[in-house]
Amino acid sequence: MPFARVSLLKGKPPGYRKAILDSLYQAMRESFAVPEDDRFMIVEEYEKSNFD
């Protein structure tokens, strides 16, 4: 089971997060032969001050 952790600036809309996770999942399926429906991803959101 592949695992991915995505860190983003806080406040991104749900569609933005979904697009990132869908794209990441598709890339893992194509590159590493990840089985269909084998998704384990976490999105962590941080304040801008944590990226300075």
N, C-alpha and C positions, 0 to 999 in steps of 0.2 A: 504494500500500500504506500504510494507516494504521499509525502506531506509537504505542504508549501505554506509559508508564512509571508504575508504581504503587509508592509507598513506604509501608511498613508497619512497625509495631513488630515486632521479632523475637519469634518464638515462636507466631505464629498457626497454627492447625491447617490442614492441606491443604484441607479442605472450605471454610474461610473464604476462603482465597486463591482457590480455584476459583470460589466464588460471586461474588466481586468481579470477577474477569476475565470470567466469563460474562455478568454484568450489564453491564459496560462494553462488551463486544463487541456485545451486543444493542442497546444504546443507540446505538453507532456505526452499526450496520446500519440502524436506523430513522431516524436523523438525517442521516446522510451517504451513504446508499446504498452502504455497504461490501459488496462481494460476499461470498457465502457462502464459508467456509473461508479468508478473507483475514485472518488473525490474526497480529499481530506485537506481542507484549506482553512486558514485562519486569517482574518483581517484585523489588524490592530491600528487604531487611529490615535494620533498624537497631536498635541498643540504645536503650533509653529515654533514656539520657543524651544522645543525639544530637538529641532533640526538645526539650530544655530551653532 
